[in-house]
């Protein structure tokens, strides 16, 4: 086996330092400053969940907070129009992208604007530590007391979705003289805990496979399957049967390529050669290149060539507690890298490891865009739902606007909790950033293949679990099938974004107007395999792991896009207008529909029945739907149309 060390570039925040020394004004000065200056409120600076009913105290006055003060784009309306035009196959401007320097000259905040806001911050007692590339935001820090005084607010702790986070009790305000120069303040609310990887391990979702009663009453263990219904396991009667297919053992990349009809293209040399896919996550897995090469060798696939895999990491890593630790993100990175490499073995991969899951992700996204590291960017993480994100939404949308204008396509996993109502969302809603109309949201399916690895069928991914009770005679289910929701692909109707033009012909009006009022953006755009029970086998720290989630679907689709990009006249860029255009042909995607009769798996142990295609309120129907979008890739049609349409 050949092994090549990755080039690891240490990018310490990728910031342009604002000076060798940091100027801090004493607190007494900042307090007087706030009291005597005419001020304006920053709308969107307080999350909707920061209510008195959720308040659980306040952070210590000495707690240090690092945050970004975001500046608005100049000529934002013109930037929005240009992003639409360069991405639309029907526009004369299609594919006429700008370089980062050209974008910044026309639309980015000016140095004079940065200096004026920085002067306010310093005068208010806040430390200014740098300016992001493209002048997109000012990096700053201060303790809770200083932040409260500078922005005339009071930070409190709030309990929300299982996390305790601090946030302003009332909207931030700033001097009226700089209010128009500030688009938002990100990081004063530490909501990074809501931004999580969208991956789930199997069997039955990381330990959910359990039963009650004596274990010796269970049937003998069965065997996982390498194709649909290769092996079965018995259980209590459900849906008119007592024997059910077992989950798969974890598909290989070749099996997925074959199922999605891209294997023949890869064999013919269409491997993504000359295309770079960037992958963004928090932190960095130390063994990812070695694990990927070992897995490739085990499966008879190409290993990374020298320089094919590169990394940029933002160190020192921090906020591990807020972000749930590094291990889960490292497994996520490994999945992402191995899925992209498996689907497009000739593509270059540049991994960008953020310093943390909070403002660090924004730094990493901006770094990819400002340095144009890739034309395809895979992101297998997101906020659970759209509610309460405040200034983060506008900040990320402005980055996606710049990416589209530069011909960079961002792909996001749609989430793993269906419509999010089972995980604390106040109403059915999709995840963000998947709901942003300038990204491609990738939903999830359960994929079945034949003994020859050809496509057999797909359903929406949504598994309900019924555990077996062996204390009864005969054995029964603790909760009658279909049981309780376990996991499923994210999707639904946005409450933040109006319907984009590219969705008007494909998305049923009844769905786009499901929330009442004007038609809105619907998620996802496309789908791919995500169910961990029909998932992907990766190698993580030398050990095999069967894994799924839309964290799998997103890099799978990004890899397909790398194949479509090879030899193209210009990068696909923001793909949705093109995908919805070719989706009307009926040959680029397979339409996924839920089964007319219940479909179920029994775990190998016989402890749990998994009823499939039960994705909360989301359903896979004929045509576009809110769990698989336009459908899943049909290799020959999708690759051909994406290559030749320009």
Secondary structure, DSSP 8 states (H G I E B T S, - for coil): ------EEEE-STTEE-S-SS-----HHHHHHHHHHS-EEE-TT-S-TT--GGGB-----TT-EEEEEEE---TTHHHHHHHHHHHH-TTSTTTT----HHHHHHHHS--HHHHHHHHHHHHHTT-EEEEEEGGG-EEEEEEEHHHHHHHTT--EEEEEETTEEEEEESS--EEEHHHHTT--EEESSS-GGGGEEE--EETTHHHH----BS-GGGS------BSSTTSSEEEEEEETTEEEEE--BS-B-HHHHHHHTT-HHHHHTT-S-TT-EEEEEEES--TTHHHHHHHHHHHTT-----TTTEEEEE-SS---TTTTT-HHHHHHHHHHHHHHHHHH-TTSEEEEEEES-SSHHHHHHHHHHHHTT--SEEEE-EEESSSTT-THHHHHHHHHHHHHHHTT-EEEEE--SBTTSGGGT-SS----BTTTSTTSEEEEEEEEEE-TTS-EEEEEE-EEEEEEEETTSSS-EESS-TT-EEEEE---EEEEEEE--GGGTTTS-HHHHTTTSSS-EEEE-SEEEE--GGG-EEEEETTEEEEEESHHHHHHHHHHHHHHHHTT-SS---S-HHHHHHHHTTSSSEE-----SS--EEE-TTSSEEEE-S--TT----SSSBTTTBT-EE-HHHHHHHHHH--
